[in-house]
């Protein structure tokens, strides 16, 4: 400031008054240093309002400009001021001032250098606030650019994005969205949504309680500079959704006074807060945005409408015609090759010919319509029938107009014809359908009602009146509170409000006494427009009663399930226990929490049975045939082993998928033991019958053996003596075969199965049973007869029982016919058999036969027609055959004979057996131990082993064998093979010793030997830790074969 510009004042009062007057100026004046950083020296006027700083701050801080200005603006200012000082010229500059609260305003500064009389230089100038004009210019520019964008954008999304870019130049708007009210659904949609925190826009229904919905309802802008302190948020009138911003601003998008949407910006961090000026700017811009969006939406709607009209024009089946009356020529347009044109055989070229196509009954109607048209000049529209080439008639609607010349004469007819035959048929069908619907409404078990939000009856469909609580006229206009008790009325209102609030269907049920009946209803409440709901109440009384009956029956079934006298268990497909009835819990001794959900088979089965049972049950679950019943051992919690007869059934879901097994079980331990005892008694009886013939043959063999040995002793010729001993050996082998048949016949219990040639067993067993009899046997056994998996001893017992009975039925002699065939059984052919391949065996005699009254009881235990018979033979045979999954039957004609038929499941043929007379070429080596209680057996076995090349020694029992094995291993000469007798009276047998040998990890291979050739250990020797078996008595050839086989196993 120079002396010319500052008035001379007298006294401090005058100075204060000058300062007050200058503070009211629209701008400020200053004197500043002419050198960078151009520090203020004197300031006056409205500096606090313009720069937001006090006099002290401005005049005591030399670098104050770097605080109130952006770095780029400081650099520009320094360059302009330095150039002005240098050139002695004035400078002007526009820049933004940063206020302490981080807001900013645009100012205009003008100044220039002034030189004092003493030669010093300083800058004098003024600064004014031009924020208003700048923002006005920016808003004006933004509005213009938005209108330009609306004209050039190729899509609505591009329009939204470019508007966002323009708004970002006016205020912070990294987070911006547009929300529009869908005119069809009423939902709020978000066609453009950019948000750094909430990537997805709000749910259309949830948004109804938020800020956007508030602006849509009120149609007024909403500014919340400090979001948390805003009154609508604090009062709870607005429920924000999503991440809460620190400052929020939204304005309505309005067209012709109607709010169509919202534009909103928000910030989540930083110090910027939206201001009233931001609200004014955004509101001003919003008007242009709304116009642009509406213009684009109208453009889209127009394009859609044009596309629809184009498709309709292309797909129409109407025919447009123009008939020139003077020339009697008709021109046609449209679908000239369509169904209508083909149906009538093409259109006539002359309009005068048209009448010949029309049904005679319709011509008067057409002519009358034409006369009326010419009289009043209104468009003609008439329907008539046209003849088709196939003799049928199509219904046509013609819309046409006469073209008159200046004299009022008709020169042309222009119109369209449309084939509406299908529509007429459809309308007739619709009328029929409406009639059917009315009849259906009259009979349906539904009440259809429209209610308002207060539950007032608005409409009631004409359904069955007897289901209404009161007559229809008494219900209309009344609310549920006026009709029902408070509890039911509250439930109705609650569900009506829920359906309207969520805009979704709500289900409920209720019961009412109507007349003399108590009815149950299932209700669906669906929202309609205008805060109304559609209520459909279905009469579900029958279903309710049925469900109640099912509940009662289910309760009964549950009672039967738990009170049943049999064990009932349910397994899932993983064989885990799902349910067990009370009988089962009592039988096994477990509590539910101990076994439900567990691997039940591992708990209730002996370890030896678990793998086999799991394979069997998984086969049933996979669809394999399920036997009628199957017996198996179980173990109770106390450790007691019992035998249960199980009957299994598959469980399936509604789609037929297998979900598990349900099994019922009966404790048959006593019955099984009784059957075993019956078999034993039957064997004793059968053995008594056979004893005579067996003794005769055995004595003959002994005579041959003794005679040949005696002759060999006194014979001098060594060669002849050798022949006599070989003959004695042959007789011994025959005697061994006889004893093995006796052992096989005597065996009982559960079948110990292996694959056998049934033809060989039949020939052997039948011949054996007829020894010493004058009855002969004839065999018809095909060479390709299938084999079977059987217990040879038990099936031999069955065949022997039948043959013995046949022998006794033919006291004067005769022939037993044995016939076997391969057959395939279809499903259902035999009630007791699963479908598959079987061997059928028929054993027929020509004896006295069986009376018809006795035939029905032939397989009953203790039933016999013999004077001294026990009645156990055929009962035992029946049980054995069924244990083999087969069946047995009998037909008989008194005086003509009897035929027993047996069917057994077939398996592929087994390997051919090596002839016992052929010894393999084999030479042994190693150390072998023989354990047997008979000295003779020990002596002969050791001699045979040494003959084969082994070192051999023998011990009398299992304990001695264990000690010998330990000593041999300690000495470095372990046994390679140990041959053990299974039965040692009064000592440790081979079965017990084998388990101990395996515990001791002996390297030796173990062979089981027994005079009981059908012992179950012999049949399943590997389950008892043995590597091979050798039945007594055995020959040198058989011993050699077993040792050779073990040597092959060891080498492989």
HUJO-V678549 format. One record per backbone hydrogen bond with DSSP energy under -0.5 kcal/mol. CO is the residue of the C=O (numbers start at 1). NH is the residue of the N-H. E is the energy in kcal/mol with one decimal. If there is no record, write none. Layout:
co,nh,e
CO,NH,E
CO,NH,E
//
This chain:
co,nh,e
2,5,-0.7
2,6,-1.0
5,7,-0.6
9,11,-0.6
10,14,-0.5
11,15,-1.5
12,16,-2.7
13,17,-2.3
14,18,-2.2
15,19,-2.4
16,20,-2.4
17,21,-2.1
18,22,-2.4
19,23,-2.0
20,24,-0.7
21,24,-0.6
22,25,-1.9
26,129,-0.6
27,46,-2.6
28,127,-2.3
29,44,-2.5
30,125,-1.8
31,41,-3.6
31,42,-1.8
32,123,-3.1
35,38,-3.2
39,33,-2.6
42,31,-2.7
44,29,-2.2
45,47,-1.4
46,50,-2.3
47,51,-3.3
47,52,-0.7
47,53,-0.6
48,52,-1.2
54,58,-2.2
55,59,-2.1
56,60,-1.7
57,61,-1.0
58,40,-0.6
60,62,-0.7
61,64,-1.6
63,66,-1.0
64,67,-1.2
64,68,-1.8
65,69,-1.5
68,98,-2.9
70,74,-2.4
71,75,-2.2
72,76,-2.1
73,77,-2.8
74,78,-2.7
75,79,-2.2
76,80,-2.3
77,81,-2.8
78,82,-2.5
79,83,-1.9
80,84,-1.9
81,85,-2.6
82,86,-2.3
83,87,-2.4
84,88,-1.7
84,89,-1.8
89,113,-0.6
91,111,-2.1
93,109,-2.7
95,107,-2.9
96,70,-0.5
97,99,-0.6
97,105,-1.6
99,102,-2.5
103,99,-3.2
105,97,-3.4
106,130,-2.0
106,131,-0.5
107,95,-1.7
108,128,-2.7
109,93,-2.2
110,126,-2.6
111,91,-2.9
112,124,-2.2
114,122,-2.3
116,119,-2.4
120,116,-3.0
121,34,-0.7
122,114,-3.3
123,32,-3.1
124,112,-2.1
125,30,-2.1
126,110,-2.5
127,28,-2.2
128,108,-2.9
128,130,-0.6
130,134,-2.4
131,135,-3.0
132,136,-2.6
133,137,-2.4
134,138,-2.9
135,139,-3.3
136,140,-2.5
137,141,-2.5
138,142,-3.0
139,143,-2.8
140,144,-2.1
141,145,-2.7
142,146,-2.4
143,147,-1.9
144,148,-1.9
145,149,-2.9
146,150,-2.6
147,151,-1.1
148,152,-1.6
149,153,-3.0
155,159,-2.0
156,160,-2.8
157,161,-2.3
158,162,-2.3
159,163,-2.2
160,164,-2.3
161,165,-1.7
162,166,-1.7
163,167,-2.7
164,168,-2.1
165,169,-0.6
166,169,-1.1
167,170,-1.7
167,171,-1.7
174,176,-0.7
175,266,-1.6
176,194,-2.2
177,264,-2.2
178,192,-1.0
179,262,-2.9
180,182,-0.7
180,189,-3.2
182,186,-2.4
187,182,-3.2
187,189,-0.5
189,180,-2.5
192,178,-2.5
193,195,-0.5
194,176,-0.9
197,199,-0.9
203,207,-2.5
204,188,-0.7
205,208,-1.5
206,209,-1.8
207,210,-1.6
207,213,-0.8
209,239,-2.0
210,214,-1.5
211,215,-2.0
212,216,-2.3
213,217,-2.3
214,218,-2.6
215,219,-3.3
222,224,-0.5
222,250,-2.2
224,248,-2.2
225,227,-0.7
226,229,-0.9
226,230,-0.8
227,230,-1.2
230,234,-2.4
231,235,-2.8
232,236,-0.7
232,237,-0.9
232,238,-1.5
238,240,-0.7
246,227,-2.2
247,267,-2.1
248,224,-3.0
249,265,-2.9
250,222,-3.0
251,263,-2.5
252,254,-0.7
253,260,-3.1
253,261,-1.3
255,258,-2.2
258,255,-2.9
258,260,-0.6
260,181,-2.0
261,253,-3.0
262,179,-2.8
263,251,-2.7
264,177,-2.0
265,249,-2.5
266,175,-0.7
267,246,-2.4
267,247,-1.5
275,279,-2.2
276,280,-2.5
277,281,-2.7
278,282,-3.0
279,283,-2.5
280,284,-2.2
281,285,-2.6
282,286,-2.2
283,287,-1.1
284,287,-0.6
284,288,-0.8
285,289,-2.2
286,290,-3.0
287,291,-1.9
288,292,-2.5
289,293,-3.0
290,294,-2.7
291,295,-2.4
292,296,-2.4
293,297,-3.1
294,298,-2.9
295,299,-2.3
296,300,-2.8
297,301,-2.8
298,302,-3.0
299,303,-2.6
300,304,-2.8
301,305,-2.9
302,306,-3.0
303,307,-2.4
304,308,-2.5
305,309,-2.7
306,310,-2.4
307,311,-2.6
308,312,-2.8
309,313,-2.5
310,314,-2.0
311,315,-2.1
312,316,-1.1
318,335,-1.1
319,417,-2.5
320,333,-2.9
321,415,-2.0
322,324,-0.6
322,331,-2.6
323,325,-0.9
323,413,-1.8
324,328,-1.0
324,329,-1.7
329,324,-3.1
331,322,-2.2
333,320,-2.2
334,336,-2.0
335,338,-1.1
338,342,-2.2
339,343,-2.4
340,344,-1.7
341,346,-2.6
342,345,-0.7
343,389,-2.6
349,330,-2.6
350,353,-1.2
351,354,-1.5
353,356,-1.3
354,357,-1.9
355,358,-1.1
357,387,-3.1
359,362,-1.9
359,363,-0.9
360,363,-0.6
360,364,-0.6
362,366,-2.0
363,367,-2.7
364,368,-2.2
365,369,-1.9
366,370,-2.1
367,371,-2.3
368,372,-2.1
369,373,-2.1
370,374,-2.4
371,375,-1.3
372,376,-2.3
373,377,-2.8
380,400,-2.2
382,398,-3.1
384,396,-3.7
385,359,-2.6
386,394,-2.5
388,391,-1.8
392,388,-2.7
394,386,-2.9
395,420,-2.1
395,421,-0.5
396,384,-2.4
396,398,-0.5
397,418,-2.0
398,382,-2.0
399,416,-3.2
400,380,-2.4
401,414,-2.4
402,404,-0.6
403,411,-3.1
403,412,-1.5
405,408,-2.0
409,405,-2.5
409,411,-0.5
411,325,-1.9
411,326,-0.6
412,403,-3.2
413,323,-3.1
414,401,-2.5
415,321,-2.9
416,399,-2.5
417,319,-2.7
418,397,-2.4
418,420,-0.8
420,424,-3.0
421,425,-2.7
422,426,-2.9
423,427,-3.3
424,428,-2.6
425,429,-2.7
426,430,-3.1
427,431,-2.7
428,432,-2.4
429,433,-3.2
430,434,-3.4
431,435,-2.2
432,436,-2.6
433,437,-3.2
434,438,-2.6
435,439,-2.3
436,440,-3.0
437,441,-3.5
438,442,-1.7
439,443,-0.9
440,443,-1.0
440,444,-2.4
441,464,-0.6
444,464,-0.7
445,539,-3.9
447,449,-0.5
447,537,-2.9
448,461,-3.0
449,535,-3.5
450,458,-3.4
450,459,-1.5
451,533,-2.8
452,455,-2.3
455,480,-0.7
456,452,-1.6
457,477,-2.6
459,450,-2.5
461,463,-2.7
464,467,-1.1
465,468,-1.5
471,474,-1.2
471,475,-0.9
472,475,-1.0
472,476,-1.9
475,478,-2.2
478,457,-2.7
479,482,-0.8
480,483,-1.0
480,484,-3.1
485,489,-2.6
486,490,-2.7
487,491,-1.8
488,492,-2.3
489,493,-2.5
490,494,-2.6
491,495,-2.1
492,496,-2.4
493,497,-2.6
494,498,-1.9
495,499,-2.3
496,500,-2.1
497,501,-2.7
498,502,-2.5
499,503,-1.0
499,504,-1.1
506,525,-3.1
508,523,-3.4
510,521,-3.1
512,514,-0.8
512,519,-3.2
513,515,-0.6
514,517,-1.9
517,514,-2.4
517,519,-0.7
519,512,-2.3
520,540,-2.1
520,541,-0.5
521,510,-1.9
522,538,-3.2
523,508,-2.1
524,526,-0.6
524,536,-2.2
525,506,-2.6
526,534,-3.0
529,532,-0.7
531,453,-1.0
532,528,-3.4
533,451,-2.2
533,535,-0.6
534,526,-2.5
534,536,-0.6
535,449,-2.9
535,537,-0.6
536,524,-1.9
536,538,-0.6
537,447,-2.9
538,522,-2.2
538,540,-1.1
540,544,-3.3
541,545,-3.0
542,546,-2.6
543,547,-3.3
544,548,-2.7
545,549,-2.4
546,550,-2.8
547,551,-2.8
548,552,-2.5
549,553,-3.1
550,554,-3.4
551,555,-2.5
552,556,-2.5
553,557,-3.3
554,558,-2.8
555,559,-2.2
556,560,-3.4
557,561,-3.1
558,562,-2.1
559,563,-2.5
560,564,-1.3
567,665,-3.0
568,581,-2.2
569,663,-2.8
570,578,-3.5
570,579,-1.4
571,661,-2.4
572,575,-2.0
575,600,-0.7
575,601,-0.6
576,572,-2.2
577,597,-3.2
579,570,-2.7
581,585,-2.2
582,586,-2.8
583,587,-2.4
584,588,-3.0
585,589,-2.3
585,590,-0.6
588,637,-2.8
591,594,-1.6
591,595,-0.7
592,595,-1.2
592,596,-2.7
595,598,-2.2
598,577,-2.1
598,600,-1.6
599,602,-0.7
599,603,-0.7
600,603,-0.8
600,604,-2.6
601,605,-1.5
604,635,-2.5
606,609,-1.8
606,610,-0.8
607,610,-0.7
607,611,-0.5
609,613,-2.5
610,614,-2.5
611,615,-2.2
612,616,-2.2
613,617,-2.7
614,618,-2.5
615,619,-1.7
616,620,-1.7
617,621,-2.4
618,622,-1.5
619,624,-2.6
620,623,-1.5
625,627,-0.6
630,646,-3.1
632,644,-2.9
634,642,-2.3
636,639,-2.0
640,636,-2.5
640,642,-0.5
642,634,-2.8
642,644,-0.5
643,668,-2.3
643,669,-0.6
644,632,-2.0
644,646,-0.7
645,666,-1.7
646,630,-1.9
647,664,-2.2
649,662,-2.6
651,659,-3.1
651,660,-1.1
653,656,-1.9
657,653,-2.3
659,573,-0.6
660,651,-2.9
661,571,-2.8
662,649,-1.9
663,569,-2.6
664,647,-2.2
665,567,-2.6
666,645,-2.9
666,668,-0.7
668,672,-3.2
669,673,-2.4
670,674,-2.3
671,675,-2.6
672,676,-2.7
673,677,-2.2
674,678,-2.7
675,679,-2.9
676,680,-2.5
677,681,-2.6
678,682,-2.8
679,683,-2.9
680,684,-2.3
681,685,-2.3
682,686,-3.0
683,687,-3.6
684,688,-2.0
685,689,-1.8
686,690,-2.4
687,691,-1.7
688,692,-0.6
690,694,-2.7
691,695,-3.1
692,696,-2.2
693,697,-2.2
694,698,-3.0
695,699,-2.6
696,700,-1.8
697,701,-2.1
698,702,-2.6
699,703,-2.5
700,704,-2.1
701,705,-2.5
702,706,-3.0
703,707,-2.6
704,708,-2.2
705,709,-2.1
706,710,-2.7
707,711,-2.5
708,712,-2.2
709,713,-1.9
710,714,-1.5
711,715,-1.2
716,718,-0.6
717,721,-2.4
718,722,-2.2
719,723,-1.7
720,724,-2.1
721,725,-2.3
722,726,-2.3
723,727,-2.0
724,728,-2.1
725,729,-2.3
726,730,-1.9
727,731,-1.9
728,732,-2.1
729,733,-2.4
730,734,-1.9
731,735,-2.1
732,736,-2.5
733,737,-2.0
734,738,-1.9
735,739,-2.2
736,740,-2.5
737,741,-1.9
738,742,-1.9
739,743,-2.5
740,744,-2.6
741,745,-2.6
742,746,-2.0
743,747,-0.9
744,747,-0.8
751,753,-0.8
754,790,-2.3
756,758,-0.8
756,788,-2.0
757,761,-1.8
758,762,-2.7
759,763,-2.2
760,764,-2.5
761,765,-3.2
762,766,-2.5
763,767,-1.7
764,768,-2.0
765,769,-2.5
766,770,-1.4
768,771,-1.3
770,773,-2.2
774,814,-0.6
776,816,-2.7
778,818,-3.0
780,782,-0.5
780,820,-2.0
782,785,-1.4
787,907,-2.1
788,756,-2.8
788,790,-0.9
790,754,-2.1
790,792,-0.8
791,795,-2.5
792,796,-2.3
793,797,-1.9
794,798,-1.9
795,799,-2.6
796,800,-2.6
797,801,-2.6
798,802,-2.2
799,803,-2.5
800,804,-3.1
801,805,-2.2
802,806,-2.3
803,807,-2.8
804,808,-2.2
805,809,-1.5
806,810,-0.5
807,810,-1.0
809,848,-1.1
810,813,-2.3
814,776,-2.4
815,817,-0.6
816,778,-2.8
816,818,-0.5
817,819,-0.6
817,844,-2.5
818,780,-3.0
819,842,-3.2
820,782,-0.6
821,840,-2.8
823,838,-3.0
824,826,-0.5
825,836,-1.9
826,829,-2.0
830,833,-1.4
836,825,-3.3
837,906,-2.2
838,823,-2.7
838,840,-0.5
839,904,-2.0
840,821,-2.2
841,902,-2.7
842,819,-2.6
842,844,-0.6
843,900,-2.4
844,817,-2.7
848,895,-3.4
851,854,-0.6
851,855,-1.6
852,856,-0.8
854,857,-1.0
855,858,-1.0
857,860,-1.8
860,863,-1.6
862,864,-0.6
871,862,-1.6
871,863,-0.8
872,876,-2.7
873,877,-2.2
874,878,-2.6
875,879,-2.0
876,880,-2.5
877,881,-2.4
878,882,-2.0
879,883,-1.9
880,884,-1.0
881,884,-0.6
881,886,-2.0
882,885,-1.8
884,905,-0.6
887,903,-2.5
889,901,-2.6
891,899,-2.8
893,896,-2.9
893,897,-1.8
897,893,-2.4
898,845,-2.5
899,891,-2.1
900,843,-2.5
901,889,-2.5
902,841,-2.9
903,887,-1.6
904,839,-2.7
905,789,-0.5
907,787,-1.1
915,918,-1.9
917,919,-0.7
920,922,-0.8
926,951,-2.9
927,976,-3.0
927,977,-1.3
928,953,-1.7
929,979,-2.9
930,932,-0.5
930,955,-2.7
931,981,-2.1
933,935,-0.6
934,938,-2.2
935,939,-2.8
936,940,-2.7
937,941,-2.6
938,942,-2.4
939,943,-2.0
940,944,-2.5
941,945,-2.4
942,946,-2.6
943,947,-1.9
944,948,-1.4
945,949,-0.5
945,950,-2.4
946,949,-1.0
948,924,-2.5
950,952,-0.5
951,928,-3.1
953,930,-2.6
955,932,-1.9
957,961,-1.8
958,962,-2.3
959,963,-2.0
960,964,-2.6
961,965,-2.3
962,966,-2.1
963,967,-2.6
964,968,-2.4
965,969,-2.1
966,970,-2.1
967,971,-2.2
968,973,-2.7
969,972,-0.8
976,1005,-2.6
977,929,-2.2
978,980,-0.6
978,1007,-2.6
979,931,-3.1
980,1009,-2.4
981,990,-1.4
982,984,-0.6
982,991,-0.5
983,985,-0.5
984,987,-2.2
988,958,-2.2
989,993,-2.1
990,994,-2.5
991,995,-1.4
992,996,-1.5
993,997,-2.7
994,998,-2.2
995,999,-1.8
996,1000,-2.2
997,1002,-2.0
998,1001,-1.0
1005,978,-2.6
1006,1027,-3.0
1006,1028,-1.3
1007,980,-2.9
1008,1030,-2.5
1009,982,-2.3
1010,1032,-2.6
1011,1013,-1.3
1012,1015,-2.0
1015,1018,-0.6
1015,1019,-1.5
1016,1020,-2.2
1018,1021,-0.6
1020,1023,-1.2
1021,1024,-1.3
1021,1026,-2.1
1022,1025,-1.4
1028,1008,-2.5
1030,1010,-0.7
1035,1039,-2.5
1036,1040,-2.4
1037,1041,-2.2
1038,1042,-2.1
1039,1043,-2.3
1040,1044,-2.5
1041,1045,-2.2
1042,1046,-2.1
1043,1047,-2.2
1044,1048,-2.0
1045,1049,-2.1
1046,1050,-2.6
1047,1051,-2.2
1048,1052,-1.8
//
